[in-house]
Amino acid sequence: MNRSMTHSANQYPTTAPARPGPALGLRIHAGSLRDHADRLRAAAAGLDWEGPQADAFRARLHHLAARCATAADGLAGSAARLDDGAGSS
């Protein structure tokens, strides 16, 4: 028997990794969306491109960044409502 192919039972996890609760999960996603919005704005500011097409592209990036920020605000608000609801039960 090839010893490199054998495994002991202790090598495998017996429990699943901890998952964040719903409110924390929403906050994590909100933070990711805010980071993405920041990256989009930085990309728009860093473009070394001029002309009407560049202006249209920058406008589109800013629009997408605003949508990400709006979604992040909504997720954060939902997390806060979950927290409020958890304390009132």
Phi and psi restraints in degrees (range 20) as a CNS / XPLOR table:
assign (resid 1 and name C) (resid 2 and name N)
       (resid 2 and name CA) (resid 2 and name C) 1.0 -76.7 20.0 2
assign (resid 2 and name N) (resid 2 and name CA)
       (resid 2 and name C) (resid 3 and name N) 1.0 113.3 20.0 2
assign (resid 2 and name C) (resid 3 and name N)
       (resid 3 and name CA) (resid 3 and name C) 1.0 -67.4 20.0 2
assign (resid 3 and name N) (resid 3 and name CA)
       (resid 3 and name C) (resid 4 and name N) 1.0 -25.7 20.0 2
assign (resid 3 and name C) (resid 4 and name N)
       (resid 4 and name CA) (resid 4 and name C) 1.0 -70.8 20.0 2
assign (resid 4 and name N) (resid 4 and name CA)
       (resid 4 and name C) (resid 5 and name N) 1.0 -16.0 20.0 2
assign (resid 4 and name C) (resid 5 and name N)
       (resid 5 and name CA) (resid 5 and name C) 1.0 -96.1 20.0 2
assign (resid 5 and name N) (resid 5 and name CA)
       (resid 5 and name C) (resid 6 and name N) 1.0 -6.1 20.0 2
assign (resid 5 and name C) (resid 6 and name N)
       (resid 6 and name CA) (resid 6 and name C) 1.0 -90.7 20.0 2
assign (resid 6 and name N) (resid 6 and name CA)
       (resid 6 and name C) (resid 7 and name N) 1.0 149.0 20.0 2
assign (resid 6 and name C) (resid 7 and name N)
       (resid 7 and name CA) (resid 7 and name C) 1.0 -132.0 20.0 2
assign (resid 7 and name N) (resid 7 and name CA)
       (resid 7 and name C) (resid 8 and name N) 1.0 143.0 20.0 2
assign (resid 7 and name C) (resid 8 and name N)
       (resid 8 and name CA) (resid 8 and name C) 1.0 -88.3 20.0 2
assign (resid 8 and name N) (resid 8 and name CA)
       (resid 8 and name C) (resid 9 and name N) 1.0 158.0 20.0 2
assign (resid 8 and name C) (resid 9 and name N)
       (resid 9 and name CA) (resid 9 and name C) 1.0 -64.2 20.0 2
assign (resid 9 and name N) (resid 9 and name CA)
       (resid 9 and name C) (resid 10 and name N) 1.0 -22.7 20.0 2
assign (resid 9 and name C) (resid 10 and name N)
       (resid 10 and name CA) (resid 10 and name C) 1.0 -75.9 20.0 2
assign (resid 10 and name N) (resid 10 and name CA)
       (resid 10 and name C) (resid 11 and name N) 1.0 -8.4 20.0 2
assign (resid 10 and name C) (resid 11 and name N)
       (resid 11 and name CA) (resid 11 and name C) 1.0 -78.9 20.0 2
assign (resid 11 and name N) (resid 11 and name CA)
       (resid 11 and name C) (resid 12 and name N) 1.0 -15.9 20.0 2
assign (resid 11 and name C) (resid 12 and name N)
       (resid 12 and name CA) (resid 12 and name C) 1.0 -107.4 20.0 2
assign (resid 12 and name N) (resid 12 and name CA)
       (resid 12 and name C) (resid 13 and name N) 1.0 139.0 20.0 2
assign (resid 12 and name C) (resid 13 and name N)
       (resid 13 and name CA) (resid 13 and name C) 1.0 -64.9 20.0 2
assign (resid 13 and name N) (resid 13 and name CA)
       (resid 13 and name C) (resid 14 and name N) 1.0 144.0 20.0 2
assign (resid 13 and name C) (resid 14 and name N)
       (resid 14 and name CA) (resid 14 and name C) 1.0 -99.7 20.0 2
assign (resid 14 and name N) (resid 14 and name CA)
       (resid 14 and name C) (resid 15 and name N) 1.0 -13.0 20.0 2
assign (resid 14 and name C) (resid 15 and name N)
       (resid 15 and name CA) (resid 15 and name C) 1.0 -130.8 20.0 2
assign (resid 15 and name N) (resid 15 and name CA)
       (resid 15 and name C) (resid 16 and name N) 1.0 154.6 20.0 2
assign (resid 15 and name C) (resid 16 and name N)
       (resid 16 and name CA) (resid 16 and name C) 1.0 -74.8 20.0 2
assign (resid 16 and name N) (resid 16 and name CA)
       (resid 16 and name C) (resid 17 and name N) 1.0 151.6 20.0 2
assign (resid 16 and name C) (resid 17 and name N)
       (resid 17 and name CA) (resid 17 and name C) 1.0 -62.7 20.0 2
assign (resid 17 and name N) (resid 17 and name CA)
       (resid 17 and name C) (resid 18 and name N) 1.0 150.8 20.0 2
assign (resid 17 and name C) (resid 18 and name N)
       (resid 18 and name CA) (resid 18 and name C) 1.0 -63.6 20.0 2
assign (resid 18 and name N) (resid 18 and name CA)
       (resid 18 and name C) (resid 19 and name N) 1.0 137.1 20.0 2
assign (resid 18 and name C) (resid 19 and name N)
       (resid 19 and name CA) (resid 19 and name C) 1.0 -106.0 20.0 2
assign (resid 19 and name N) (resid 19 and name CA)
       (resid 19 and name C) (resid 20 and name N) 1.0 144.7 20.0 2
assign (resid 19 and name C) (resid 20 and name N)
       (resid 20 and name CA) (resid 20 and name C) 1.0 -68.4 20.0 2
assign (resid 20 and name N) (resid 20 and name CA)
       (resid 20 and name C) (resid 21 and name N) 1.0 152.6 20.0 2
assign (resid 20 and name C) (resid 21 and name N)
       (resid 21 and name CA) (resid 21 and name C) 1.0 -67.3 20.0 2
assign (resid 21 and name N) (resid 21 and name CA)
       (resid 21 and name C) (resid 22 and name N) 1.0 170.6 20.0 2
assign (resid 21 and name C) (resid 22 and name N)
       (resid 22 and name CA) (resid 22 and name C) 1.0 -58.1 20.0 2
assign (resid 22 and name N) (resid 22 and name CA)
       (resid 22 and name C) (resid 23 and name N) 1.0 -45.2 20.0 2
assign (resid 22 and name C) (resid 23 and name N)
       (resid 23 and name CA) (resid 23 and name C) 1.0 -64.9 20.0 2
assign (resid 23 and name N) (resid 23 and name CA)
       (resid 23 and name C) (resid 24 and name N) 1.0 -44.1 20.0 2
assign (resid 23 and name C) (resid 24 and name N)
       (resid 24 and name CA) (resid 24 and name C) 1.0 -64.8 20.0 2
assign (resid 24 and name N) (resid 24 and name CA)
       (resid 24 and name C) (resid 25 and name N) 1.0 -40.2 20.0 2
assign (resid 24 and name C) (resid 25 and name N)
       (resid 25 and name CA) (resid 25 and name C) 1.0 -59.3 20.0 2
assign (resid 25 and name N) (resid 25 and name CA)
       (resid 25 and name C) (resid 26 and name N) 1.0 -42.1 20.0 2
assign (resid 25 and name C) (resid 26 and name N)
       (resid 26 and name CA) (resid 26 and name C) 1.0 -64.0 20.0 2
assign (resid 26 and name N) (resid 26 and name CA)
       (resid 26 and name C) (resid 27 and name N) 1.0 -40.3 20.0 2
assign (resid 26 and name C) (resid 27 and name N)
       (resid 27 and name CA) (resid 27 and name C) 1.0 -65.8 20.0 2
assign (resid 27 and name N) (resid 27 and name CA)
       (resid 27 and name C) (resid 28 and name N) 1.0 -38.6 20.0 2
assign (resid 27 and name C) (resid 28 and name N)
       (resid 28 and name CA) (resid 28 and name C) 1.0 -62.6 20.0 2
assign (resid 28 and name N) (resid 28 and name CA)
       (resid 28 and name C) (resid 29 and name N) 1.0 -45.4 20.0 2
assign (resid 28 and name C) (resid 29 and name N)
       (resid 29 and name CA) (resid 29 and name C) 1.0 -65.5 20.0 2
assign (resid 29 and name N) (resid 29 and name CA)
       (resid 29 and name C) (resid 30 and name N) 1.0 -38.5 20.0 2
assign (resid 29 and name C) (resid 30 and name N)
       (resid 30 and name CA) (resid 30 and name C) 1.0 -61.3 20.0 2
assign (resid 30 and name N) (resid 30 and name CA)
       (resid 30 and name C) (resid 31 and name N) 1.0 -43.5 20.0 2
assign (resid 30 and name C) (resid 31 and name N)
       (resid 31 and name CA) (resid 31 and name C) 1.0 -62.8 20.0 2
assign (resid 31 and name N) (resid 31 and name CA)
       (resid 31 and name C) (resid 32 and name N) 1.0 -40.3 20.0 2
assign (resid 31 and name C) (resid 32 and name N)
       (resid 32 and name CA) (resid 32 and name C) 1.0 -63.0 20.0 2
assign (resid 32 and name N) (resid 32 and name CA)
       (resid 32 and name C) (resid 33 and name N) 1.0 -41.3 20.0 2
assign (resid 32 and name C) (resid 33 and name N)
       (resid 33 and name CA) (resid 33 and name C) 1.0 -66.3 20.0 2
assign (resid 33 and name N) (resid 33 and name CA)
       (resid 33 and name C) (resid 34 and name N) 1.0 -39.3 20.0 2
assign (resid 33 and name C) (resid 34 and name N)
       (resid 34 and name CA) (resid 34 and name C) 1.0 -64.1 20.0 2
assign (resid 34 and name N) (resid 34 and name CA)
       (resid 34 and name C) (resid 35 and name N) 1.0 -41.8 20.0 2
assign (resid 34 and name C) (resid 35 and name N)
       (resid 35 and name CA) (resid 35 and name C) 1.0 -60.9 20.0 2
assign (resid 35 and name N) (resid 35 and name CA)
       (resid 35 and name C) (resid 36 and name N) 1.0 -41.3 20.0 2
assign (resid 35 and name C) (resid 36 and name N)
       (resid 36 and name CA) (resid 36 and name C) 1.0 -64.4 20.0 2
assign (resid 36 and name N) (resid 36 and name CA)
       (resid 36 and name C) (resid 37 and name N) 1.0 -42.3 20.0 2
assign (resid 36 and name C) (resid 37 and name N)
       (resid 37 and name CA) (resid 37 and name C) 1.0 -60.0 20.0 2
assign (resid 37 and name N) (resid 37 and name CA)
       (resid 37 and name C) (resid 38 and name N) 1.0 -42.9 20.0 2
assign (resid 37 and name C) (resid 38 and name N)
       (resid 38 and name CA) (resid 38 and name C) 1.0 -62.0 20.0 2
assign (resid 38 and name N) (resid 38 and name CA)
       (resid 38 and name C) (resid 39 and name N) 1.0 -41.8 20.0 2
assign (resid 38 and name C) (resid 39 and name N)
       (resid 39 and name CA) (resid 39 and name C) 1.0 -64.8 20.0 2
assign (resid 39 and name N) (resid 39 and name CA)
       (resid 39 and name C) (resid 40 and name N) 1.0 -39.4 20.0 2
assign (resid 39 and name C) (resid 40 and name N)
       (resid 40 and name CA) (resid 40 and name C) 1.0 -63.3 20.0 2
assign (resid 40 and name N) (resid 40 and name CA)
       (resid 40 and name C) (resid 41 and name N) 1.0 -44.1 20.0 2
assign (resid 40 and name C) (resid 41 and name N)
       (resid 41 and name CA) (resid 41 and name C) 1.0 -64.0 20.0 2
assign (resid 41 and name N) (resid 41 and name CA)
       (resid 41 and name C) (resid 42 and name N) 1.0 -41.3 20.0 2
assign (resid 41 and name C) (resid 42 and name N)
       (resid 42 and name CA) (resid 42 and name C) 1.0 -64.5 20.0 2
assign (resid 42 and name N) (resid 42 and name CA)
       (resid 42 and name C) (resid 43 and name N) 1.0 -39.1 20.0 2
assign (resid 42 and name C) (resid 43 and name N)
       (resid 43 and name CA) (resid 43 and name C) 1.0 -64.3 20.0 2
assign (resid 43 and name N) (resid 43 and name CA)
       (resid 43 and name C) (resid 44 and name N) 1.0 -40.7 20.0 2
assign (resid 43 and name C) (resid 44 and name N)
       (resid 44 and name CA) (resid 44 and name C) 1.0 -64.4 20.0 2
assign (resid 44 and name N) (resid 44 and name CA)
       (resid 44 and name C) (resid 45 and name N) 1.0 -41.3 20.0 2
assign (resid 44 and name C) (resid 45 and name N)
       (resid 45 and name CA) (resid 45 and name C) 1.0 -70.1 20.0 2
assign (resid 45 and name N) (resid 45 and name CA)
       (resid 45 and name C) (resid 46 and name N) 1.0 -29.0 20.0 2
assign (resid 45 and name C) (resid 46 and name N)
       (resid 46 and name CA) (resid 46 and name C) 1.0 -90.1 20.0 2
assign (resid 46 and name N) (resid 46 and name CA)
       (resid 46 and name C) (resid 47 and name N) 1.0 1.7 20.0 2
assign (resid 46 and name C) (resid 47 and name N)
       (resid 47 and name CA) (resid 47 and name C) 1.0 -66.5 20.0 2
assign (resid 47 and name N) (resid 47 and name CA)
       (resid 47 and name C) (resid 48 and name N) 1.0 130.5 20.0 2
assign (resid 47 and name C) (resid 48 and name N)
       (resid 48 and name CA) (resid 48 and name C) 1.0 -103.3 20.0 2
assign (resid 48 and name N) (resid 48 and name CA)
       (resid 48 and name C) (resid 49 and name N) 1.0 67.2 20.0 2
assign (resid 48 and name C) (resid 49 and name N)
       (resid 49 and name CA) (resid 49 and name C) 1.0 -151.4 20.0 2
assign (resid 49 and name N) (resid 49 and name CA)
       (resid 49 and name C) (resid 50 and name N) 1.0 133.6 20.0 2
assign (resid 49 and name C) (resid 50 and name N)
       (resid 50 and name CA) (resid 50 and name C) 1.0 -122.9 20.0 2
assign (resid 50 and name N) (resid 50 and name CA)
       (resid 50 and name C) (resid 51 and name N) 1.0 160.9 20.0 2
assign (resid 50 and name C) (resid 51 and name N)
       (resid 51 and name CA) (resid 51 and name C) 1.0 115.1 20.0 2
assign (resid 51 and name N) (resid 51 and name CA)
       (resid 51 and name C) (resid 52 and name N) 1.0 174.7 20.0 2
assign (resid 51 and name C) (resid 52 and name N)
       (resid 52 and name CA) (resid 52 and name C) 1.0 -62.5 20.0 2
assign (resid 52 and name N) (resid 52 and name CA)
       (resid 52 and name C) (resid 53 and name N) 1.0 -37.1 20.0 2
assign (resid 52 and name C) (resid 53 and name N)
       (resid 53 and name CA) (resid 53 and name C) 1.0 -66.7 20.0 2
assign (resid 53 and name N) (resid 53 and name CA)
       (resid 53 and name C) (resid 54 and name N) 1.0 -38.7 20.0 2
assign (resid 53 and name C) (resid 54 and name N)
       (resid 54 and name CA) (resid 54 and name C) 1.0 -64.9 20.0 2
assign (resid 54 and name N) (resid 54 and name CA)
       (resid 54 and name C) (resid 55 and name N) 1.0 -41.6 20.0 2
assign (resid 54 and name C) (resid 55 and name N)
       (resid 55 and name CA) (resid 55 and name C) 1.0 -63.3 20.0 2
assign (resid 55 and name N) (resid 55 and name CA)
       (resid 55 and name C) (resid 56 and name N) 1.0 -41.3 20.0 2
assign (resid 55 and name C) (resid 56 and name N)
       (resid 56 and name CA) (resid 56 and name C) 1.0 -64.8 20.0 2
assign (resid 56 and name N) (resid 56 and name CA)
       (resid 56 and name C) (resid 57 and name N) 1.0 -40.1 20.0 2
assign (resid 56 and name C) (resid 57 and name N)
       (resid 57 and name CA) (resid 57 and name C) 1.0 -65.2 20.0 2
assign (resid 57 and name N) (resid 57 and name CA)
       (resid 57 and name C) (resid 58 and name N) 1.0 -44.0 20.0 2
assign (resid 57 and name C) (resid 58 and name N)
       (resid 58 and name CA) (resid 58 and name C) 1.0 -60.5 20.0 2
assign (resid 58 and name N) (resid 58 and name CA)
       (resid 58 and name C) (resid 59 and name N) 1.0 -42.1 20.0 2
assign (resid 58 and name C) (resid 59 and name N)
       (resid 59 and name CA) (resid 59 and name C) 1.0 -61.9 20.0 2
assign (resid 59 and name N) (resid 59 and name CA)
       (resid 59 and name C) (resid 60 and name N) 1.0 -40.5 20.0 2
assign (resid 59 and name C) (resid 60 and name N)
       (resid 60 and name CA) (resid 60 and name C) 1.0 -64.6 20.0 2
assign (resid 60 and name N) (resid 60 and name CA)
       (resid 60 and name C) (resid 61 and name N) 1.0 -42.2 20.0 2
assign (resid 60 and name C) (resid 61 and name N)
       (resid 61 and name CA) (resid 61 and name C) 1.0 -62.3 20.0 2
assign (resid 61 and name N) (resid 61 and name CA)
       (resid 61 and name C) (resid 62 and name N) 1.0 -42.6 20.0 2
assign (resid 61 and name C) (resid 62 and name N)
       (resid 62 and name CA) (resid 62 and name C) 1.0 -65.0 20.0 2
assign (resid 62 and name N) (resid 62 and name CA)
       (resid 62 and name C) (resid 63 and name N) 1.0 -37.6 20.0 2
assign (resid 62 and name C) (resid 63 and name N)
       (resid 63 and name CA) (resid 63 and name C) 1.0 -63.6 20.0 2
assign (resid 63 and name N) (resid 63 and name CA)
       (resid 63 and name C) (resid 64 and name N) 1.0 -45.1 20.0 2
assign (resid 63 and name C) (resid 64 and name N)
       (resid 64 and name CA) (resid 64 and name C) 1.0 -64.5 20.0 2
assign (resid 64 and name N) (resid 64 and name CA)
       (resid 64 and name C) (resid 65 and name N) 1.0 -38.6 20.0 2
assign (resid 64 and name C) (resid 65 and name N)
       (resid 65 and name CA) (resid 65 and name C) 1.0 -62.5 20.0 2
assign (resid 65 and name N) (resid 65 and name CA)
       (resid 65 and name C) (resid 66 and name N) 1.0 -40.9 20.0 2
assign (resid 65 and name C) (resid 66 and name N)
       (resid 66 and name CA) (resid 66 and name C) 1.0 -64.9 20.0 2
assign (resid 66 and name N) (resid 66 and name CA)
       (resid 66 and name C) (resid 67 and name N) 1.0 -39.0 20.0 2
assign (resid 66 and name C) (resid 67 and name N)
       (resid 67 and name CA) (resid 67 and name C) 1.0 -64.9 20.0 2
assign (resid 67 and name N) (resid 67 and name CA)
       (resid 67 and name C) (resid 68 and name N) 1.0 -40.0 20.0 2
assign (resid 67 and name C) (resid 68 and name N)
       (resid 68 and name CA) (resid 68 and name C) 1.0 -62.9 20.0 2
assign (resid 68 and name N) (resid 68 and name CA)
       (resid 68 and name C) (resid 69 and name N) 1.0 -43.8 20.0 2
assign (resid 68 and name C) (resid 69 and name N)
       (resid 69 and name CA) (resid 69 and name C) 1.0 -64.6 20.0 2
assign (resid 69 and name N) (resid 69 and name CA)
       (resid 69 and name C) (resid 70 and name N) 1.0 -39.7 20.0 2
assign (resid 69 and name C) (resid 70 and name N)
       (resid 70 and name CA) (resid 70 and name C) 1.0 -64.0 20.0 2
assign (resid 70 and name N) (resid 70 and name CA)
       (resid 70 and name C) (resid 71 and name N) 1.0 -43.8 20.0 2
assign (resid 70 and name C) (resid 71 and name N)
       (resid 71 and name CA) (resid 71 and name C) 1.0 -63.6 20.0 2
assign (resid 71 and name N) (resid 71 and name CA)
       (resid 71 and name C) (resid 72 and name N) 1.0 -40.6 20.0 2
assign (resid 71 and name C) (resid 72 and name N)
       (resid 72 and name CA) (resid 72 and name C) 1.0 -61.3 20.0 2
assign (resid 72 and name N) (resid 72 and name CA)
       (resid 72 and name C) (resid 73 and name N) 1.0 -42.6 20.0 2
assign (resid 72 and name C) (resid 73 and name N)
       (resid 73 and name CA) (resid 73 and name C) 1.0 -62.0 20.0 2
assign (resid 73 and name N) (resid 73 and name CA)
       (resid 73 and name C) (resid 74 and name N) 1.0 -40.7 20.0 2
assign (resid 73 and name C) (resid 74 and name N)
       (resid 74 and name CA) (resid 74 and name C) 1.0 -64.3 20.0 2
assign (resid 74 and name N) (resid 74 and name CA)
       (resid 74 and name C) (resid 75 and name N) 1.0 -41.9 20.0 2
assign (resid 74 and name C) (resid 75 and name N)
       (resid 75 and name CA) (resid 75 and name C) 1.0 -65.3 20.0 2
assign (resid 75 and name N) (resid 75 and name CA)
       (resid 75 and name C) (resid 76 and name N) 1.0 -42.1 20.0 2
assign (resid 75 and name C) (resid 76 and name N)
       (resid 76 and name CA) (resid 76 and name C) 1.0 -63.7 20.0 2
assign (resid 76 and name N) (resid 76 and name CA)
       (resid 76 and name C) (resid 77 and name N) 1.0 -39.5 20.0 2
assign (resid 76 and name C) (resid 77 and name N)
       (resid 77 and name CA) (resid 77 and name C) 1.0 -64.4 20.0 2
assign (resid 77 and name N) (resid 77 and name CA)
       (resid 77 and name C) (resid 78 and name N) 1.0 -40.1 20.0 2
assign (resid 77 and name C) (resid 78 and name N)
       (resid 78 and name CA) (resid 78 and name C) 1.0 -64.6 20.0 2
assign (resid 78 and name N) (resid 78 and name CA)
       (resid 78 and name C) (resid 79 and name N) 1.0 -39.2 20.0 2
assign (resid 78 and name C) (resid 79 and name N)
       (resid 79 and name CA) (resid 79 and name C) 1.0 -62.6 20.0 2
assign (resid 79 and name N) (resid 79 and name CA)
       (resid 79 and name C) (resid 80 and name N) 1.0 -42.3 20.0 2
assign (resid 79 and name C) (resid 80 and name N)
       (resid 80 and name CA) (resid 80 and name C) 1.0 -63.0 20.0 2
assign (resid 80 and name N) (resid 80 and name CA)
       (resid 80 and name C) (resid 81 and name N) 1.0 -40.0 20.0 2
assign (resid 80 and name C) (resid 81 and name N)
       (resid 81 and name CA) (resid 81 and name C) 1.0 -66.9 20.0 2
assign (resid 81 and name N) (resid 81 and name CA)
       (resid 81 and name C) (resid 82 and name N) 1.0 -37.3 20.0 2
assign (resid 81 and name C) (resid 82 and name N)
       (resid 82 and name CA) (resid 82 and name C) 1.0 -61.9 20.0 2
assign (resid 82 and name N) (resid 82 and name CA)
       (resid 82 and name C) (resid 83 and name N) 1.0 -43.7 20.0 2
assign (resid 82 and name C) (resid 83 and name N)
       (resid 83 and name CA) (resid 83 and name C) 1.0 -61.4 20.0 2
assign (resid 83 and name N) (resid 83 and name CA)
       (resid 83 and name C) (resid 84 and name N) 1.0 -43.3 20.0 2
assign (resid 83 and name C) (resid 84 and name N)
       (resid 84 and name CA) (resid 84 and name C) 1.0 -64.0 20.0 2
assign (resid 84 and name N) (resid 84 and name CA)
       (resid 84 and name C) (resid 85 and name N) 1.0 -40.5 20.0 2
assign (resid 84 and name C) (resid 85 and name N)
       (resid 85 and name CA) (resid 85 and name C) 1.0 -69.5 20.0 2
assign (resid 85 and name N) (resid 85 and name CA)
       (resid 85 and name C) (resid 86 and name N) 1.0 -32.9 20.0 2
assign (resid 85 and name C) (resid 86 and name N)
       (resid 86 and name CA) (resid 86 and name C) 1.0 -68.1 20.0 2
assign (resid 86 and name N) (resid 86 and name CA)
       (resid 86 and name C) (resid 87 and name N) 1.0 -32.0 20.0 2
assign (resid 86 and name C) (resid 87 and name N)
       (resid 87 and name CA) (resid 87 and name C) 1.0 -82.4 20.0 2
assign (resid 87 and name N) (resid 87 and name CA)
       (resid 87 and name C) (resid 88 and name N) 1.0 -14.7 20.0 2
assign (resid 87 and name C) (resid 88 and name N)
       (resid 88 and name CA) (resid 88 and name C) 1.0 -94.5 20.0 2
assign (resid 88 and name N) (resid 88 and name CA)
       (resid 88 and name C) (resid 89 and name N) 1.0 -3.8 20.0 2
